[in-house]
Amino acid sequence: MDLKPLIYEFRVLKEEAVPAAFLRVSTGSTDNVKPELVMETYCQETGYPYSPIMFEIQREELYAPGFVSLEDLGEIIE
């Protein structure tokens, strides 16, 4: 499986002196990429040892097509 077209953004960051990665990946019914798979592949390609407990995954946002936040599509129900 070629992951590259399904990864829209991959940035390496430093948060409080701890390395972190920001990923924006495809999450749909046909093309669904898990962040764990991206990080495992990254480690394999760069020669770092990989363990599933090395990373904490935190989902921050879901998007509709065109990277529109799902929150922006909704309306407040009173």
Backbone as XML, in Angstrom:
<?xml version="1.0"?>
<chain id="A" units="angstrom">
  <residue number="1" name="MET">
    <atom name="N" x="0.843" y="-1.186" z="0.000"/>
    <atom name="CA" x="0.000" y="0.000" z="0.000"/>
    <atom name="C" x="0.885" y="1.245" z="0.000"/>
  </residue>
  <residue number="2" name="ASP">
    <atom name="N" x="0.610" y="2.158" z="-0.905"/>
    <atom name="CA" x="1.355" y="3.406" z="-0.973"/>
    <atom name="C" x="0.667" y="4.430" z="-0.067"/>
  </residue>
  <residue number="3" name="LEU">
    <atom name="N" x="1.298" y="4.747" z="1.047"/>
    <atom name="CA" x="0.717" y="5.669" z="2.018"/>
    <atom name="C" x="0.849" y="7.137" z="1.628"/>
  </residue>
  <residue number="4" name="LYS">
    <atom name="N" x="1.848" y="7.443" z="0.831"/>
    <atom name="CA" x="2.187" y="8.841" z="0.560"/>
    <atom name="C" x="1.001" y="9.692" z="0.085"/>
  </residue>
  <residue number="5" name="PRO">
    <atom name="N" x="0.184" y="9.232" z="-0.879"/>
    <atom name="CA" x="-0.934" y="10.086" z="-1.315"/>
    <atom name="C" x="-2.031" y="10.257" z="-0.256"/>
  </residue>
  <residue number="6" name="LEU">
    <atom name="N" x="-2.010" y="9.435" z="0.782"/>
    <atom name="CA" x="-3.040" y="9.498" z="1.810"/>
    <atom name="C" x="-2.606" y="10.299" z="3.039"/>
  </residue>
  <residue number="7" name="ILE">
    <atom name="N" x="-1.360" y="10.798" z="3.006"/>
    <atom name="CA" x="-0.842" y="11.653" z="4.083"/>
    <atom name="C" x="-0.835" y="13.080" z="3.551"/>
  </residue>
  <residue number="8" name="TYR">
    <atom name="N" x="-1.697" y="13.921" z="4.097"/>
    <atom name="CA" x="-1.828" y="15.294" z="3.609"/>
    <atom name="C" x="-0.841" y="16.239" z="4.278"/>
  </residue>
  <residue number="9" name="GLU">
    <atom name="N" x="-0.449" y="15.907" z="5.500"/>
    <atom name="CA" x="0.516" y="16.752" z="6.215"/>
    <atom name="C" x="1.224" y="15.905" z="7.267"/>
  </residue>
  <residue number="10" name="PHE">
    <atom name="N" x="2.521" y="16.112" z="7.383"/>
    <atom name="CA" x="3.337" y="15.415" z="8.386"/>
    <atom name="C" x="4.394" y="16.411" z="8.840"/>
  </residue>
  <residue number="11" name="ARG">
    <atom name="N" x="4.280" y="16.849" z="10.084"/>
    <atom name="CA" x="5.255" y="17.792" z="10.639"/>
    <atom name="C" x="5.822" y="17.221" z="11.930"/>
  </residue>
  <residue number="12" name="VAL">
    <atom name="N" x="7.115" y="17.405" z="12.118"/>
    <atom name="CA" x="7.758" y="17.031" z="13.372"/>
    <atom name="C" x="7.882" y="18.303" z="14.198"/>
  </residue>
  <residue number="13" name="LEU">
    <atom name="N" x="7.425" y="18.231" z="15.437"/>
    <atom name="CA" x="7.384" y="19.380" z="16.331"/>
    <atom name="C" x="8.141" y="19.072" z="17.616"/>
  </residue>
  <residue number="14" name="LYS">
    <atom name="N" x="8.325" y="20.086" z="18.429"/>
    <atom name="CA" x="8.856" y="19.897" z="19.772"/>
    <atom name="C" x="7.888" y="20.567" z="20.726"/>
  </residue>
  <residue number="15" name="GLU">
    <atom name="N" x="7.274" y="19.781" z="21.600"/>
    <atom name="CA" x="6.344" y="20.321" z="22.587"/>
    <atom name="C" x="6.936" y="20.112" z="23.966"/>
  </residue>
  <residue number="16" name="GLU">
    <atom name="N" x="7.282" y="21.218" z="24.622"/>
    <atom name="CA" x="7.906" y="21.171" z="25.946"/>
    <atom name="C" x="9.141" y="20.270" z="25.934"/>
  </residue>
  <residue number="17" name="ALA">
    <atom name="N" x="10.000" y="20.462" z="24.948"/>
    <atom name="CA" x="11.264" y="19.731" z="24.785"/>
    <atom name="C" x="11.065" y="18.246" z="24.479"/>
  </residue>
  <residue number="18" name="VAL">
    <atom name="N" x="9.852" y="17.855" z="24.109"/>
    <atom name="CA" x="9.572" y="16.470" z="23.749"/>
    <atom name="C" x="9.200" y="16.425" z="22.274"/>
  </residue>
  <residue number="19" name="PRO">
    <atom name="N" x="9.846" y="15.548" z="21.496"/>
    <atom name="CA" x="9.486" y="15.471" z="20.081"/>
    <atom name="C" x="8.043" y="15.005" z="19.897"/>
  </residue>
  <residue number="20" name="ALA">
    <atom name="N" x="7.377" y="15.585" z="18.912"/>
    <atom name="CA" x="5.994" y="15.223" z="18.599"/>
    <atom name="C" x="5.817" y="15.274" z="17.094"/>
  </residue>
  <residue number="21" name="ALA">
    <atom name="N" x="4.788" y="14.620" z="16.596"/>
    <atom name="CA" x="4.481" y="14.646" z="15.169"/>
    <atom name="C" x="3.034" y="15.075" z="14.989"/>
  </residue>
  <residue number="22" name="PHE">
    <atom name="N" x="2.800" y="15.889" z="13.983"/>
    <atom name="CA" x="1.454" y="16.286" z="13.604"/>
    <atom name="C" x="1.159" y="15.633" z="12.264"/>
  </residue>
  <residue number="23" name="LEU">
    <atom name="N" x="0.062" y="14.874" z="12.210"/>
    <atom name="CA" x="-0.326" y="14.179" z="10.987"/>
    <atom name="C" x="-1.716" y="14.607" z="10.568"/>
  </residue>
  <residue number="24" name="ARG">
    <atom name="N" x="-1.900" y="14.794" z="9.277"/>
    <atom name="CA" x="-3.234" y="14.950" z="8.701"/>
    <atom name="C" x="-3.332" y="13.866" z="7.642"/>
  </residue>
  <residue number="25" name="VAL">
    <atom name="N" x="-4.158" y="12.855" z="7.913"/>
    <atom name="CA" x="-4.230" y="11.683" z="7.045"/>
    <atom name="C" x="-5.666" y="11.435" z="6.597"/>
  </residue>
  <residue number="26" name="SER">
    <atom name="N" x="-5.812" y="10.648" z="5.557"/>
    <atom name="CA" x="-7.113" y="10.283" z="5.028"/>
    <atom name="C" x="-7.832" y="9.351" z="6.000"/>
  </residue>
  <residue number="27" name="THR">
    <atom name="N" x="-9.074" y="9.685" z="6.327"/>
    <atom name="CA" x="-9.888" y="8.827" z="7.194"/>
    <atom name="C" x="-11.276" y="8.734" z="6.592"/>
  </residue>
  <residue number="28" name="GLY">
    <atom name="N" x="-11.422" y="7.846" z="5.655"/>
    <atom name="CA" x="-12.713" y="7.673" z="5.005"/>
    <atom name="C" x="-13.089" y="6.215" z="4.948"/>
  </residue>
  <residue number="29" name="SER">
    <atom name="N" x="-14.199" y="5.944" z="4.300"/>
    <atom name="CA" x="-14.661" y="4.559" z="4.224"/>
    <atom name="C" x="-13.799" y="3.724" z="3.279"/>
  </residue>
  <residue number="30" name="THR">
    <atom name="N" x="-13.200" y="4.346" z="2.252"/>
    <atom name="CA" x="-12.357" y="3.577" z="1.328"/>
    <atom name="C" x="-10.874" y="3.742" z="1.611"/>
  </residue>
  <residue number="31" name="ASP">
    <atom name="N" x="-10.445" y="4.960" z="1.870"/>
    <atom name="CA" x="-9.031" y="5.231" z="2.172"/>
    <atom name="C" x="-8.924" y="5.666" z="3.617"/>
  </residue>
  <residue number="32" name="ASN">
    <atom name="N" x="-8.570" y="4.739" z="4.478"/>
    <atom name="CA" x="-8.496" y="5.039" z="5.908"/>
    <atom name="C" x="-7.099" y="4.691" z="6.404"/>
  </residue>
  <residue number="33" name="VAL">
    <atom name="N" x="-6.334" y="5.702" z="6.789"/>
    <atom name="CA" x="-4.960" y="5.500" z="7.248"/>
    <atom name="C" x="-4.895" y="5.753" z="8.747"/>
  </residue>
  <residue number="34" name="LYS">
    <atom name="N" x="-4.413" y="4.782" z="9.472"/>
    <atom name="CA" x="-4.255" y="4.937" z="10.916"/>
    <atom name="C" x="-2.916" y="5.612" z="11.199"/>
  </residue>
  <residue number="35" name="PRO">
    <atom name="N" x="-2.882" y="6.560" z="12.121"/>
    <atom name="CA" x="-1.621" y="7.222" z="12.468"/>
    <atom name="C" x="-0.554" y="6.228" z="12.935"/>
  </residue>
  <residue number="36" name="GLU">
    <atom name="N" x="-0.983" y="5.152" z="13.608"/>
    <atom name="CA" x="-0.026" y="4.140" z="14.066"/>
    <atom name="C" x="0.720" y="3.512" z="12.887"/>
  </residue>
  <residue number="37" name="LEU">
    <atom name="N" x="0.014" y="3.280" z="11.786"/>
    <atom name="CA" x="0.640" y="2.705" z="10.598"/>
    <atom name="C" x="1.657" y="3.671" z="10.000"/>
  </residue>
  <residue number="38" name="VAL">
    <atom name="N" x="1.324" y="4.951" z="9.975"/>
    <atom name="CA" x="2.253" y="5.960" z="9.451"/>
    <atom name="C" x="3.512" y="6.009" z="10.305"/>
  </residue>
  <residue number="39" name="MET">
    <atom name="N" x="3.357" y="6.023" z="11.627"/>
    <atom name="CA" x="4.519" y="6.105" z="12.503"/>
    <atom name="C" x="5.361" y="4.831" z="12.443"/>
  </residue>
  <residue number="40" name="GLU">
    <atom name="N" x="4.708" y="3.673" z="12.336"/>
    <atom name="CA" x="5.452" y="2.416" z="12.203"/>
    <atom name="C" x="6.267" y="2.413" z="10.915"/>
  </residue>
  <residue number="41" name="THR">
    <atom name="N" x="5.666" y="2.840" z="9.820"/>
    <atom name="CA" x="6.366" y="2.905" z="8.533"/>
    <atom name="C" x="7.505" y="3.917" z="8.583"/>
  </residue>
  <residue number="42" name="TYR">
    <atom name="N" x="7.259" y="5.072" z="9.208"/>
    <atom name="CA" x="8.301" y="6.097" z="9.354"/>
    <atom name="C" x="9.504" y="5.533" z="10.104"/>
  </residue>
  <residue number="43" name="CYS">
    <atom name="N" x="9.249" y="4.842" z="11.203"/>
    <atom name="CA" x="10.341" y="4.257" z="11.988"/>
    <atom name="C" x="11.105" y="3.214" z="11.164"/>
  </residue>
  <residue number="44" name="GLN">
    <atom name="N" x="10.402" y="2.378" z="10.447"/>
    <atom name="CA" x="11.065" y="1.363" z="9.615"/>
    <atom name="C" x="11.944" y="2.008" z="8.556"/>
  </residue>
  <residue number="45" name="GLU">
    <atom name="N" x="11.437" y="3.059" z="7.915"/>
    <atom name="CA" x="12.181" y="3.716" z="6.831"/>
    <atom name="C" x="13.389" y="4.499" z="7.343"/>
  </residue>
  <residue number="46" name="THR">
    <atom name="N" x="13.332" y="4.990" z="8.575"/>
    <atom name="CA" x="14.434" y="5.795" z="9.111"/>
    <atom name="C" x="15.378" y="4.998" z="9.998"/>
  </residue>
  <residue number="47" name="GLY">
    <atom name="N" x="15.044" y="3.724" z="10.231"/>
    <atom name="CA" x="15.934" y="2.884" z="11.016"/>
    <atom name="C" x="15.729" y="2.950" z="12.519"/>
  </residue>
  <residue number="48" name="TYR">
    <atom name="N" x="14.690" y="3.650" z="12.970"/>
    <atom name="CA" x="14.395" y="3.697" z="14.398"/>
    <atom name="C" x="13.652" y="2.435" z="14.804"/>
  </residue>
  <residue number="49" name="PRO">
    <atom name="N" x="13.947" y="1.894" z="15.975"/>
    <atom name="CA" x="13.162" y="0.748" z="16.449"/>
    <atom name="C" x="11.736" y="1.209" z="16.747"/>
  </residue>
  <residue number="50" name="TYR">
    <atom name="N" x="10.770" y="0.378" z="16.455"/>
    <atom name="CA" x="9.366" y="0.738" z="16.657"/>
    <atom name="C" x="8.723" y="-0.162" z="17.702"/>
  </residue>
  <residue number="51" name="SER">
    <atom name="N" x="7.929" y="0.452" z="18.550"/>
    <atom name="CA" x="7.092" y="-0.271" z="19.504"/>
    <atom name="C" x="5.761" y="0.467" z="19.558"/>
  </residue>
  <residue number="52" name="PRO">
    <atom name="N" x="4.637" y="-0.237" z="19.577"/>
    <atom name="CA" x="3.343" y="0.447" z="19.601"/>
    <atom name="C" x="3.147" y="1.370" z="20.803"/>
  </residue>
  <residue number="53" name="ILE">
    <atom name="N" x="3.874" y="1.143" z="21.879"/>
    <atom name="CA" x="3.704" y="2.000" z="23.059"/>
    <atom name="C" x="4.603" y="3.240" z="23.035"/>
  </residue>
  <residue number="54" name="MET">
    <atom name="N" x="5.344" y="3.430" z="21.943"/>
    <atom name="CA" x="6.228" y="4.593" z="21.830"/>
    <atom name="C" x="5.462" y="5.901" z="21.625"/>
  </residue>
  <residue number="55" name="PHE">
    <atom name="N" x="4.257" y="5.806" z="21.078"/>
    <atom name="CA" x="3.530" y="7.007" z="20.672"/>
    <atom name="C" x="2.162" y="7.076" z="21.346"/>
  </residue>
  <residue number="56" name="GLU">
    <atom name="N" x="1.785" y="8.286" z="21.706"/>
    <atom name="CA" x="0.439" y="8.553" z="22.190"/>
    <atom name="C" x="-0.298" y="9.270" z="21.059"/>
  </residue>
  <residue number="57" name="ILE">
    <atom name="N" x="-1.393" y="8.695" z="20.619"/>
    <atom name="CA" x="-2.145" y="9.262" z="19.495"/>
    <atom name="C" x="-3.316" y="10.072" z="20.055"/>
  </residue>
  <residue number="58" name="GLN">
    <atom name="N" x="-3.445" y="11.308" z="19.576"/>
    <atom name="CA" x="-4.540" y="12.170" z="20.003"/>
    <atom name="C" x="-5.206" y="12.759" z="18.769"/>
  </residue>
  <residue number="59" name="ARG">
    <atom name="N" x="-6.470" y="12.421" z="18.551"/>
    <atom name="CA" x="-7.207" y="12.976" z="17.417"/>
    <atom name="C" x="-7.684" y="14.368" z="17.800"/>
  </residue>
  <residue number="60" name="GLU">
    <atom name="N" x="-7.382" y="15.337" z="16.949"/>
    <atom name="CA" x="-7.758" y="16.710" z="17.254"/>
    <atom name="C" x="-8.955" y="17.198" z="16.460"/>
  </residue>
  <residue number="61" name="GLU">
    <atom name="N" x="-9.130" y="16.698" z="15.234"/>
    <atom name="CA" x="-10.183" y="17.244" z="14.386"/>
    <atom name="C" x="-10.554" y="16.248" z="13.310"/>
  </residue>
  <residue number="62" name="LEU">
    <atom name="N" x="-11.797" y="16.310" z="12.864"/>
    <atom name="CA" x="-12.265" y="15.570" z="11.695"/>
    <atom name="C" x="-12.715" y="16.594" z="10.663"/>
  </residue>
  <residue number="63" name="TYR">
    <atom name="N" x="-12.496" y="16.284" z="9.394"/>
    <atom name="CA" x="-12.812" y="17.236" z="8.335"/>
    <atom name="C" x="-13.738" y="16.631" z="7.293"/>
  </residue>
  <residue number="64" name="ALA">
    <atom name="N" x="-14.562" y="17.481" z="6.712"/>
    <atom name="CA" x="-15.345" y="17.138" z="5.532"/>
    <atom name="C" x="-14.444" y="17.394" z="4.323"/>
  </residue>
  <residue number="65" name="PRO">
    <atom name="N" x="-14.846" y="16.954" z="3.132"/>
    <atom name="CA" x="-14.028" y="17.233" z="1.940"/>
    <atom name="C" x="-13.680" y="18.715" z="1.828"/>
  </residue>
  <residue number="66" name="GLY">
    <atom name="N" x="-12.454" y="18.982" z="1.417"/>
    <atom name="CA" x="-11.964" y="20.356" z="1.324"/>
    <atom name="C" x="-11.391" y="20.868" z="2.627"/>
  </residue>
  <residue number="67" name="PHE">
    <atom name="N" x="-11.184" y="19.959" z="3.593"/>
    <atom name="CA" x="-10.644" y="20.296" z="4.908"/>
    <atom name="C" x="-11.498" y="21.326" z="5.643"/>
  </residue>
  <residue number="68" name="VAL">
    <atom name="N" x="-12.809" y="21.161" z="5.546"/>
    <atom name="CA" x="-13.738" y="21.989" z="6.306"/>
    <atom name="C" x="-14.028" y="21.244" z="7.604"/>
  </residue>
  <residue number="69" name="SER">
    <atom name="N" x="-13.842" y="21.911" z="8.714"/>
    <atom name="CA" x="-14.082" y="21.296" z="10.021"/>
    <atom name="C" x="-15.536" y="20.861" z="10.142"/>
  </residue>
  <residue number="70" name="LEU">
    <atom name="N" x="-15.764" y="19.667" z="10.673"/>
    <atom name="CA" x="-17.140" y="19.206" z="10.868"/>
    <atom name="C" x="-17.898" y="20.142" z="11.797"/>
  </residue>
  <residue number="71" name="GLU">
    <atom name="N" x="-17.193" y="20.738" z="12.747"/>
    <atom name="CA" x="-17.821" y="21.696" z="13.649"/>
    <atom name="C" x="-18.351" y="22.907" z="12.881"/>
  </residue>
  <residue number="72" name="ASP">
    <atom name="N" x="-17.633" y="23.322" z="11.836"/>
    <atom name="CA" x="-18.060" y="24.471" z="11.045"/>
    <atom name="C" x="-19.290" y="24.163" z="10.178"/>
  </residue>
  <residue number="73" name="LEU">
    <atom name="N" x="-19.563" y="22.903" z="9.927"/>
    <atom name="CA" x="-20.712" y="22.529" z="9.116"/>
    <atom name="C" x="-22.001" y="22.480" z="9.915"/>
  </residue>
  <residue number="74" name="GLY">
    <atom name="N" x="-21.888" y="22.314" z="11.210"/>
    <atom name="CA" x="-23.071" y="22.164" z="12.047"/>
    <atom name="C" x="-23.684" y="23.486" z="12.452"/>
  </residue>
  <residue number="75" name="GLU">
    <atom name="N" x="-24.765" y="23.365" z="13.197"/>
    <atom name="CA" x="-25.421" y="24.563" z="13.730"/>
    <atom name="C" x="-25.812" y="24.290" z="15.171"/>
  </residue>
  <residue number="76" name="ILE">
    <atom name="N" x="-25.923" y="25.327" z="15.951"/>
    <atom name="CA" x="-26.289" y="25.205" z="17.352"/>
    <atom name="C" x="-27.789" y="24.966" z="17.451"/>
  </residue>
  <residue number="77" name="ILE">
    <atom name="N" x="-28.169" y="23.929" z="18.170"/>
    <atom name="CA" x="-29.576" y="23.600" z="18.379"/>
    <atom name="C" x="-29.956" y="24.059" z="19.783"/>
  </residue>
  <residue number="78" name="GLU">
    <atom name="N" x="-30.944" y="24.884" z="19.853"/>
    <atom name="CA" x="-31.363" y="25.419" z="21.174"/>
    <atom name="C" x="-32.652" y="24.820" z="21.603"/>
  </residue>
</chain>
